């Protein structure tokens, strides 16, 4: 394919002929030219969340997401895993002090956004900011029991409807 060569689709460097770059290399535009870089060789296994109590916070998220904790996770453990959601909770001595740079956006699967916000509040979340609009668009910013912000968006049915 022409896109495998520096210069973009359909363009080959002089003298290149029909030679293709190895599958482990991509060519991307950089500055004034094209740069060959290795393709990704890693994948994200877990998103790790620091916490004061890994098991307690993981239990909140387990209930919020409807995904079980690992069977060998117990109260007092320094780590707790929700494998189905790719979330690993780790106990650390430091407290959360600033707004998260990365957060989760939740989309309800079997209820409305309003019903999901109410359910999460009942589980122990707190409402941080309300960006829901009268026309049904928008989102709600909540915080889990340790203050980690996350958003609740409209369900797919609400978006379609």
C-alpha positions as CSV (number, residue, x, y, z in Angstrom):
1,X,0.0,0.0,0.0
2,X,1.2,3.5,-0.8
3,X,0.3,4.6,2.8
4,X,3.1,2.4,4.1
5,X,5.7,4.7,2.6
6,X,7.0,8.1,3.7
7,X,5.3,10.9,1.9
8,X,1.8,9.5,2.3
9,X,-0.6,7.4,0.2
10,X,0.6,6.6,-3.3
11,X,4.0,8.2,-2.8
12,X,7.2,6.2,-2.7
13,X,10.7,7.5,-1.9
14,X,13.1,7.5,-4.9
15,X,14.6,4.1,-5.5
16,X,12.1,2.4,-3.1
17,X,10.4,0.3,-5.7
18,X,7.8,-2.0,-4.3
19,X,9.5,-2.5,-0.9
20,X,7.1,-2.3,2.1
21,X,8.1,-1.1,5.5
22,X,8.1,-3.9,8.1
23,X,4.8,-4.5,9.8
24,X,6.4,-3.5,13.1
25,X,7.0,0.1,11.8
26,X,4.6,2.9,11.1
27,X,5.3,6.1,9.1
28,X,3.8,9.2,10.6
29,X,4.0,12.9,9.7
30,X,6.4,14.8,12.0
31,X,7.4,18.4,11.5
32,X,8.6,18.9,7.9
33,X,8.8,15.2,7.0
34,X,7.8,11.7,7.8
35,X,9.2,9.7,10.7
36,X,9.3,5.9,11.1
37,X,8.3,4.8,14.6
38,X,7.7,1.4,16.0
39,X,4.0,0.4,16.2
40,X,2.6,-0.1,19.7
41,X,4.0,-3.1,21.5
42,X,2.1,-2.7,24.7
43,X,-1.5,-2.5,25.8
44,X,-3.2,-1.0,28.8
45,X,-3.8,-3.9,31.2
46,X,-5.3,-1.9,34.1
47,X,-6.0,1.6,35.1
48,X,-4.6,1.9,38.6
49,X,-6.3,4.1,41.2
50,X,-4.5,5.1,44.4
51,X,-6.7,4.9,47.4
52,X,-6.7,5.2,51.2
53,X,-8.5,1.8,51.4
54,X,-8.2,-0.3,48.2
55,X,-10.8,-2.9,49.2
56,X,-13.4,-0.3,50.3
57,X,-13.0,1.8,47.2
58,X,-13.0,-1.2,44.9
59,X,-16.2,-2.4,46.6
60,X,-17.9,0.9,45.7
61,X,-16.8,0.6,42.1
62,X,-17.7,-3.0,42.0
63,X,-21.3,-2.1,43.0
64,X,-21.3,0.9,40.6
65,X,-20.2,-1.1,37.6
66,X,-21.9,-4.4,38.4
67,X,-18.5,-6.1,38.1
68,X,-17.2,-8.4,40.8
69,X,-13.9,-8.1,42.8
70,X,-11.4,-10.8,42.4
71,X,-12.3,-13.8,44.7
72,X,-9.0,-13.5,46.6
73,X,-9.5,-9.8,47.5
74,X,-10.5,-9.1,51.1
75,X,-10.9,-6.2,53.5
76,X,-7.5,-4.9,54.5
77,X,-5.7,-6.0,51.3
78,X,-3.4,-3.4,49.9
79,X,-4.7,-4.2,46.3
80,X,-8.1,-5.0,44.9
81,X,-8.9,-5.8,41.3
82,X,-12.0,-5.5,39.2
83,X,-10.7,-7.4,36.2
84,X,-13.9,-7.0,34.1
85,X,-13.5,-3.2,34.2
86,X,-9.7,-3.2,34.1
87,X,-9.5,-1.3,37.4
88,X,-6.8,-1.9,40.0
89,X,-7.0,-0.2,43.4
90,X,-3.9,0.2,45.4
91,X,-3.6,1.5,49.0
92,X,-1.2,4.4,49.3
93,X,-0.4,6.6,52.3
94,X,-1.0,9.9,50.5
95,X,-4.5,11.4,50.3
96,X,-6.0,12.8,47.1
97,X,-5.3,16.6,47.0
98,X,-6.2,17.9,43.5
99,X,-8.7,17.3,40.7
100,X,-8.1,14.1,38.7
101,X,-6.2,14.6,35.4
102,X,-7.9,11.4,34.1
103,X,-11.4,10.3,35.0
104,X,-14.0,7.8,34.0
105,X,-17.2,8.6,32.0
106,X,-20.0,6.2,32.8
107,X,-22.9,5.5,30.4
108,X,-25.9,3.7,32.0
109,X,-26.8,0.5,30.2
110,X,-30.2,-0.3,31.6
111,X,-31.5,2.9,33.1
112,X,-31.6,6.6,32.5
113,X,-28.9,9.0,33.5
114,X,-31.1,10.4,36.2
115,X,-31.8,6.9,37.6
116,X,-28.0,6.1,37.5
117,X,-27.0,9.3,39.3
118,X,-29.6,8.6,42.0
119,X,-28.3,5.0,42.3
120,X,-24.6,6.1,42.6
121,X,-25.5,8.7,45.2
122,X,-27.2,6.0,47.2
123,X,-24.0,3.9,47.0
124,X,-22.0,6.7,48.5
125,X,-21.0,9.0,45.6
126,X,-21.4,12.8,45.9
127,X,-22.6,15.3,43.3
128,X,-19.7,17.6,42.4
129,X,-21.1,19.5,39.5
130,X,-24.3,19.3,37.5
131,X,-24.1,20.0,33.7
132,X,-27.4,18.4,32.9
133,X,-29.6,20.7,30.7
134,X,-33.3,21.1,30.4
135,X,-33.3,19.5,26.9
136,X,-31.8,16.3,28.4
137,X,-28.3,16.8,27.2
138,X,-25.3,17.2,29.4
139,X,-23.8,15.2,32.2
140,X,-23.3,15.0,36.0
141,X,-19.9,15.1,37.7
142,X,-19.8,12.9,40.8
143,X,-17.1,11.8,43.2
144,X,-16.5,8.4,44.6
145,X,-16.2,8.0,48.4
146,X,-12.5,9.0,48.3
147,X,-13.2,12.1,46.1
148,X,-12.2,10.8,42.7
149,X,-14.3,12.6,40.1
150,X,-16.2,10.8,37.4
151,X,-19.0,11.7,35.0
152,X,-22.4,10.1,34.2
153,X,-23.6,10.7,30.7
154,X,-26.9,9.9,29.0
155,X,-27.7,6.3,28.2
156,X,-27.5,5.1,24.6
157,X,-31.3,5.0,24.5
158,X,-31.5,8.6,25.7
159,X,-29.0,9.6,23.1
160,X,-31.0,7.9,20.3
161,X,-34.4,9.0,21.5
